């Protein structure tokens, strides 16, 4: 099956690694996630869990105190933003 170049929309054969028309490299269809992307996903999941714990700490006595949960959520928010920016820089 013939693919299309994502930059100039010309056709590419299966064995071509570079577009003949514009010279751009062929991009992978399903690239594997990098370690930075996996780390950003883990931080995002921890941020959401921490936010849920923060809300739950207002109503349930079995959770950590509200101030501890809020501080953890704020710290994870900054770490999450940094991780997302790092992934964006690596993508280019």
MMTF fields as JSON, N, C-alpha, C and O atoms, coordinates in Angstrom:
{
  "mmtfVersion": "1.0.0",
  "mmtfProducer": "UNKNOWN",
  "numBonds": 367,
  "numAtoms": 368,
  "numGroups": 92,
  "numChains": 1,
  "numModels": 1,
  "chainsPerModel": [1],
  "groupsPerChain": [92],
  "chainIdList": ["A"],
  "bondAtomList": [4, 2, 8, 6, 12, 10, 16, 14, 20, 18, 24, 22, 28, 26, 32, 30, 36, 34, 40, 38, 44, 42, 48, 46, 52, 50, 56, 54, 60, 58, 64, 62, 68, 66, 72, 70, 76, 74, 80, 78, 84, 82, 88, 86, 92, 90, 96, 94, 100, 98, 104, 102, 108, 106, 112, 110, 116, 114, 120, 118, 124, 122, 128, 126, 132, 130, 136, 134, 140, 138, 144, 142, 148, 146, 152, 150, 156, 154, 160, 158, 164, 162, 168, 166, 172, 170, 176, 174, 180, 178, 184, 182, 188, 186, 192, 190, 196, 194, 200, 198, 204, 202, 208, 206, 212, 210, 216, 214, 220, 218, 224, 222, 228, 226, 232, 230, 236, 234, 240, 238, 244, 242, 248, 246, 252, 250, 256, 254, 260, 258, 264, 262, 268, 266, 272, 270, 276, 274, 280, 278, 284, 282, 288, 286, 292, 290, 296, 294, 300, 298, 304, 302, 308, 306, 312, 310, 316, 314, 320, 318, 324, 322, 328, 326, 332, 330, 336, 334, 340, 338, 344, 342, 348, 346, 352, 350, 356, 354, 360, 358, 364, 362],
  "bondOrderList": [1, 1, 1, 1, 1, 1, 1, 1, 1, 1, 1, 1, 1, 1, 1, 1, 1, 1, 1, 1, 1, 1, 1, 1, 1, 1, 1, 1, 1, 1, 1, 1, 1, 1, 1, 1, 1, 1, 1, 1, 1, 1, 1, 1, 1, 1, 1, 1, 1, 1, 1, 1, 1, 1, 1, 1, 1, 1, 1, 1, 1, 1, 1, 1, 1, 1, 1, 1, 1, 1, 1, 1, 1, 1, 1, 1, 1, 1, 1, 1, 1, 1, 1, 1, 1, 1, 1, 1, 1, 1, 1],
  "groupList": [{"groupName": "UNK", "atomNameList": ["N", "CA", "C", "O"], "elementList": ["N", "C", "C", "O"], "formalChargeList": [0, 0, 0, 0], "bondAtomList": [1, 0, 2, 1, 3, 2], "bondOrderList": [1, 1, 2], "singleLetterCode": "X", "chemCompType": "L-PEPTIDE LINKING"}],
  "groupTypeList": [0, 0, 0, 0, 0, 0, 0, 0, 0, 0, 0, 0, 0, 0, 0, 0, 0, 0, 0, 0, 0, 0, 0, 0, 0, 0, 0, 0, 0, 0, 0, 0, 0, 0, 0, 0, 0, 0, 0, 0, 0, 0, 0, 0, 0, 0, 0, 0, 0, 0, 0, 0, 0, 0, 0, 0, 0, 0, 0, 0, 0, 0, 0, 0, 0, 0, 0, 0, 0, 0, 0, 0, 0, 0, 0, 0, 0, 0, 0, 0, 0, 0, 0, 0, 0, 0, 0, 0, 0, 0, 0, 0],
  "groupIdList": [1, 2, 3, 4, 5, 6, 7, 8, 9, 10, 11, 12, 13, 14, 15, 16, 17, 18, 19, 20, 21, 22, 23, 24, 25, 26, 27, 28, 29, 30, 31, 32, 33, 34, 35, 36, 37, 38, 39, 40, 41, 42, 43, 44, 45, 46, 47, 48, 49, 50, 51, 52, 53, 54, 55, 56, 57, 58, 59, 60, 61, 62, 63, 64, 65, 66, 67, 68, 69, 70, 71, 72, 73, 74, 75, 76, 77, 78, 79, 80, 81, 82, 83, 84, 85, 86, 87, 88, 89, 90, 91, 92],
  "secStructList": [7, 7, 3, 3, 7, 6, 6, 6, 7, 7, 3, 3, 7, 6, 6, 7, 1, 5, 7, 6, 6, 6, 7, 7, 5, 7, 7, 7, 1, 1, 7, 7, 7, 7, 2, 2, 2, 2, 2, 2, 2, 2, 2, 2, 2, 2, 2, 2, 2, 2, 2, 2, 2, 2, 2, 2, 2, 6, 6, 7, 6, 6, 1, 7, 7, 2, 2, 2, 2, 2, 2, 2, 2, 2, 2, 2, 2, 2, 2, 2, 2, 2, 2, 2, 2, 2, 2, 2, 2, 2, 2, 7],
  "xCoordList": [0.836, 0.0, 0.889, 1.894, 0.523, 1.296, 0.894, -0.288, 1.893, 1.658, 1.816, 2.34, 1.366, 1.505, 2.491, 2.543, 3.27, 4.173, 3.324, 2.408, 3.619, 2.826, 3.134, 2.351, 4.269, 4.634, 4.113, 3.514, 4.344, 3.983, 2.877, 2.44, 2.417, 1.311, 1.636, 0.719, 2.909, 3.266, 3.272, 3.324, 3.218, 3.163, 4.552, 5.549, 4.597, 5.837, 5.682, 4.643, 6.716, 6.714, 7.048, 7.515, 6.801, 7.026, 8.49, 8.795, 9.406, 10.826, 11.514, 12.687, 10.821, 11.419, 11.424, 10.405, 12.563, 12.683, 12.637, 12.36, 12.911, 12.918, 12.025, 12.026, 11.269, 10.396, 11.253, 12.164, 10.958, 11.706, 11.444, 12.341, 10.247, 9.862, 10.423, 11.077, 10.172, 10.565, 11.773, 12.363, 12.158, 13.337, 13.117, 14.08, 11.873, 11.625, 11.631, 11.29, 12.022, 12.083, 10.667, 9.778, 10.486, 9.192, 8.985, 9.875, 7.823, 7.501, 6.875, 6.18, 7.132, 6.554, 5.058, 4.587, 4.319, 2.868, 2.496, 1.679, 3.07, 2.782, 4.094, 4.616, 4.63, 5.905, 5.744, 4.718, 6.77, 6.74, 6.92, 7.685, 6.232, 6.403, 7.797, 8.33, 8.37, 9.695, 9.57, 8.469, 10.717, 10.707, 10.149, 9.473, 10.426, 9.903, 8.377, 7.708, 7.827, 6.377, 5.743, 4.687, 6.391, 5.866, 5.933, 5.007, 7.04, 7.169, 6.128, 5.569, 5.859, 4.837, 3.458, 2.644, 3.195, 1.911, 1.777, 0.715, 2.841, 2.8, 2.567, 1.776, 3.253, 3.073, 1.65, 1.065, 1.083, -0.288, -1.282, -2.216, -1.073, -1.956, -1.838, -2.843, -0.61, -0.425, -1.062, -1.607, -1.002, -1.623, -3.138, -3.736, -3.753, -5.209, -5.59, -6.565, -4.831, -5.113, -4.962, -5.769, -3.929, -3.721, -4.869, -5.299, -5.361, -6.513, -7.748, -8.505, -7.955, -9.094, -8.941, -9.915, -7.712, -7.463, -7.693, -8.169, -7.358, -7.562, -9.042, -9.436, -9.853, -11.304, -11.844, -12.687, -11.363, -11.847, -11.426, -12.121, -10.308, -9.841, -10.765, -10.735, -11.576, -12.546, -13.707, -14.335, -13.995, -15.186, -14.898, -15.737, -13.741, -13.445, -12.31, -11.289, -12.474, -11.399, -10.258, -9.207, -10.429, -9.418, -8.301, -7.308, -8.444, -7.435, -6.453, -6.736, -5.296, -4.373, -5.032, -6.098, -4.392, -4.983, -5.092, -4.394, -5.99, -6.242, -5.001, -4.716, -4.264, -3.087, -2.008, -1.354, -1.815, -0.834, -1.257, -0.437, -2.522, -3.022, -2.938, -2.574, -3.269, -3.221, -1.779, -1.509, -0.857, 0.555, 1.073, 1.788, 0.72, 1.147, 0.563, 1.246, -0.697, -1.342, -0.673, -0.456, -0.346, 0.302, 1.689, 2.067, 2.445, 3.784, 3.684, 4.449, 2.748, 2.582, 2.077, 2.354, 1.342, 0.909, 2.124, 2.203, 3.075, 4.278, 5.14, 5.691, 5.253, 6.035, 5.377, 6.065, 4.047, 3.308, 3.544, 3.775, 3.489, 3.739, 5.161, 5.376, 6.126, 7.515, 7.703, 8.408, 7.074, 7.194, 6.564, 7.114, 5.417, 4.783, 5.632, 5.722, 6.25, 7.119, 8.356, 8.822, 8.884, 10.048, 9.693, 10.489, 8.522, 8.096, 7.903, 8.273, 7.335, 7.136, 8.468, 8.587, 9.466, 10.781, 11.408, 12.056, 11.218, 11.802, 11.118, 11.757, 9.826, 9.126, 9.62, 9.665, 9.989, 10.537, 9.579, 9.921],
  "yCoordList": [-1.177, 0.0, 1.251, 1.304, 2.217, 3.453, 4.421, 4.594, 5.036, 6.042, 7.426, 7.578, 8.418, 9.81, 10.516, 10.245, 11.423, 12.26, 13.249, 13.863, 13.402, 14.294, 15.761, 16.627, 16.059, 17.445, 17.94, 19.013, 17.147, 17.628, 16.811, 17.143, 15.744, 14.91, 14.12, 13.718, 13.886, 13.036, 11.578, 11.302, 10.65, 9.232, 8.698, 9.113, 7.777, 7.133, 5.627, 5.067, 4.976, 3.519, 2.995, 3.738, 1.708, 1.117, 1.125, 1.222, 1.025, 0.942, 2.307, 2.372, 3.384, 4.722, 5.263, 5.222, 5.763, 6.355, 7.871, 8.517, 8.445, 9.893, 10.214, 9.489, 11.289, 11.712, 12.19, 12.998, 11.687, 12.058, 13.513, 14.184, 14.002, 15.349, 16.431, 17.362, 16.314, 17.399, 17.051, 17.951, 15.802, 15.404, 15.216, 15.022, 15.268, 15.085, 13.599, 12.747, 13.308, 11.917, 11.4, 12.143, 10.121, 9.492, 9.352, 8.904, 9.733, 9.618, 8.263, 7.704, 7.747, 6.458, 6.616, 7.655, 5.565, 5.625, 5.514, 6.295, 4.573, 4.368, 4.377, 3.318, 5.568, 5.603, 5.103, 5.329, 4.428, 3.935, 5.107, 6.027, 5.088, 6.182, 6.151, 5.088, 7.33, 7.43, 7.369, 7.4, 7.282, 7.26, 8.567, 8.562, 9.676, 10.966, 11.003, 11.542, 10.438, 10.398, 9.502, 9.822, 8.384, 7.497, 8.165, 8.054, 8.863, 9.575, 10.668, 10.864, 11.383, 12.436, 11.839, 12.433, 10.674, 10.014, 9.598, 9.766, 9.06, 8.644, 9.842, 9.765, 10.952, 12.158, 12.681, 13.145, 12.611, 13.082, 12.236, 12.763, 10.92, 10.027, 10.312, 10.362, 10.496, 10.817, 12.154, 12.305, 13.122, 14.426, 14.292, 14.901, 13.504, 13.316, 12.588, 12.956, 11.561, 10.83, 11.749, 11.701, 12.585, 13.523, 14.53, 14.89, 14.982, 15.884, 15.219, 15.848, 13.959, 13.224, 13.047, 13.158, 12.771, 12.658, 13.989, 14.017, 15.091, 16.404, 16.671, 17.162, 16.343, 16.519, 15.548, 15.918, 14.316, 13.315, 13.653, 13.289, 14.338, 14.661, 15.648, 15.762, 16.355, 17.263, 16.512, 17.017, 15.317, 14.601, 13.3, 12.847, 12.693, 11.392, 11.51, 12.134, 10.926, 11.007, 10.012, 10.128, 9.051, 8.025, 8.504, 7.799, 9.679, 10.21, 11.104, 11.512, 11.414, 12.361, 13.741, 13.994, 14.608, 15.927, 16.721, 16.456, 17.701, 18.511, 19.289, 19.398, 19.828, 20.633, 19.774, 20.226, 18.556, 17.663, 17.305, 17.309, 17.003, 16.651, 17.842, 17.683, 19.026, 20.219, 20.534, 20.859, 20.435, 20.694, 19.691, 20.069, 18.423, 17.4, 17.651, 17.469, 18.067, 18.353, 19.524, 19.477, 20.57, 21.738, 21.376, 21.793, 20.605, 20.19, 19.324, 19.513, 18.379, 17.519, 18.303, 17.923, 19.387, 20.225, 20.852, 20.872, 21.366, 21.954, 20.896, 21.143, 19.732, 18.653, 18.197, 17.907, 18.131, 17.731, 18.723, 18.315, 20.005, 21.012, 20.904, 21.018, 20.688, 20.557, 19.324, 19.374, 18.221, 16.989, 17.153, 16.67, 17.827, 18.048, 18.948, 18.718, 19.963, 20.845, 20.093, 20.327, 19.196, 18.411, 17.503, 17.362, 16.898, 16.039, 16.869, 16.424, 18.058, 18.923, 19.346, 19.427, 19.615, 19.99, 18.834, 19.049, 17.617, 16.465, 16.197, 15.715, 16.502, 16.295, 17.257, 16.927, 18.453, 19.425, 20.386, 21.251],
  "zCoordList": [0.0, 0.0, 0.0, 0.709, -0.772, -0.885, 0.229, 0.529, 0.823, 1.846, 1.245, 0.141, 1.965, 1.548, 2.466, 3.666, 1.889, 2.677, 3.475, 2.927, 4.743, 5.573, 5.321, 5.707, 4.675, 4.408, 3.058, 2.978, 1.981, 0.645, -0.014, -1.116, 0.646, 0.18, -1.085, -1.802, -1.378, -2.514, -2.058, -0.86, -3.005, -2.652, -2.326, -2.916, -1.383, -0.96, -1.1, -0.75, -1.61, -1.65, -0.259, 0.603, -0.055, 1.26, 1.671, 2.86, 0.705, 1.046, 1.132, 1.497, 0.809, 0.857, 2.283, 2.972, 2.716, 4.043, 4.003, 5.014, 2.825, 2.633, 1.447, 0.452, 1.546, 0.442, -0.724, -0.544, -1.914, -3.111, -3.497, -4.006, -3.265, -3.687, -2.778, -3.25, -1.474, -0.561, 0.3, 0.899, 0.383, 1.143, 2.627, 3.368, 3.085, 4.511, 4.866, 4.045, 6.099, 6.553, 6.802, 7.22, 6.535, 6.776, 8.278, 9.002, 8.725, 10.147, 10.412, 9.563, 11.598, 11.956, 12.169, 12.631, 11.824, 12.0, 13.473, 13.962, 14.174, 15.593, 16.371, 16.717, 16.649, 17.359, 18.803, 19.444, 19.287, 20.66, 21.619, 21.327, 22.753, 23.712, 24.332, 24.65, 24.494, 25.095, 26.611, 27.161, 27.274, 28.738, 29.299, 30.327, 28.633, 29.09, 28.981, 29.862, 27.911, 27.76, 28.817, 29.362, 29.102, 30.15, 31.514, 32.317, 31.769, 33.044, 33.176, 34.255, 32.088, 32.117, 32.375, 33.083, 31.806, 32.043, 33.503, 34.102, 34.075, 35.479, 36.389, 37.329, 36.114, 36.927, 36.787, 37.766, 35.579, 35.382, 36.172, 36.776, 36.163, 36.919, 38.42, 39.128, 38.897, 40.313, 40.67, 41.763, 39.766, 39.994, 40.133, 41.02, 39.268, 39.337, 40.621, 41.275, 40.984, 42.226, 43.429, 44.358, 43.412, 44.507, 44.597, 45.693, 43.447, 43.449, 44.027, 44.766, 43.698, 44.267, 45.78, 46.525, 46.226, 47.66, 48.366, 49.501, 47.701, 48.298, 48.531, 49.588, 47.536, 47.701, 48.748, 49.566, 48.724, 49.682, 51.105, 52.053, 51.271, 52.627, 53.323, 54.549, 52.571, 53.191, 53.829, 54.759, 53.339, 53.775, 54.521, 55.3, 54.305, 54.907, 55.913, 55.623, 57.076, 58.075, 57.822, 58.454, 56.929, 56.688, 55.764, 55.587, 55.177, 54.258, 55.018, 56.144, 54.408, 55.049, 55.2, 54.64, 55.952, 56.197, 54.895, 53.916, 54.922, 53.739, 53.325, 52.132, 54.275, 53.926, 53.265, 52.326, 53.738, 53.117, 51.687, 50.768, 51.517, 50.175, 49.229, 48.063, 49.718, 48.883, 48.478, 47.322, 49.438, 49.123, 48.097, 47.169, 48.253, 47.303, 45.922, 44.914, 45.869, 44.592, 43.888, 42.677, 44.631, 44.033, 43.508, 42.413, 44.28, 43.838, 42.581, 41.635, 42.568, 41.397, 40.185, 39.048, 40.414, 39.301, 38.61, 37.382, 39.412, 38.822, 38.131, 37.058, 38.742, 38.136, 36.843, 35.864, 36.833, 35.636, 34.5, 33.362, 34.794, 33.758, 33.221, 32.014, 34.099, 33.657, 32.782, 31.774, 33.167, 32.387, 31.007, 30.017, 30.929, 29.636, 28.747, 27.541, 29.324, 28.551, 28.055, 26.94, 28.882, 28.482, 27.296, 26.367, 27.322, 26.22, 24.959, 23.873, 25.077, 23.916, 23.299, 22.076, 24.136, 23.615, 22.842, 21.817, 23.327, 22.655, 21.324, 20.388, 21.227, 19.961, 18.896, 17.711, 19.336, 18.377, 17.901, 17.094]
}
